[in-house]
Amino acid sequence: MRILINGKVYDSTETPVLIIFDENEKKLFNGMKKFISAPEHYTVEQRQKIFDTEI
C-alpha cells in the first residue's frame, strides 16, 4: 500500500501504516475500525503492537 500525506509518499512495504476510521468511514468499510499494513518481515506481535496503539 502506498499513501500520500502532505505531499510525502509512504510505502507500507518499508514503513508500517495504521489507518483508523471515523464513524462515517466505518460505514463505508463494513464496520472496520482499523487497518494495518506493514513490511513482510514484521511479526504478528509487532503488527499487533502497532494495531493496539492508542491515537
N, C-alpha and C positions, 0 to 999 in steps of 0.2 A: 504494500500500500504506500502510496505517496500522498502527502498532504501539504498544502500551501498555506502558510501562516505568515501574515505581514511580509509577503514577498520572499520568504525563505521556504525552500522545499525540504521536507523531512521524509526520509525513506525508512519504512519500518523494517527493512532487511538490515539496516545499520543502527537505527535508534528505535527503541520501543515507543509505540504510540498508544495512548489510552484516550478513548473518547467517552465522555459521559453525556448522555442525552437528557434534555429537559423534558418536561411533561408532554409538550406538543410533538417533539421528535419521537418519544416513546410510542406514540400512536402510529407514527409512520413506520416504525421498525418493530411492530408487533409486540410491544411491551418491553423490548430490550432496554436495559438501563445503562449498560456499559459495554464497550467493545475494546479489546486489546489486540494489537498486532505487534509482534516482537521478532527479532532475529531468530533464526532456526536454532542457534546454539544456546538459547535461553532455556533453562529447565522449567518444569512445571511450577516448582517452588518460586523461582524468580518471577515468572509471569503472574503467579497468584499474589505475590507481594505487591507488585505494581497495581494489579487489579483491585486490591484491598486498600490502596492509598486513598485517604480522605482529602478531597479538594474543596 
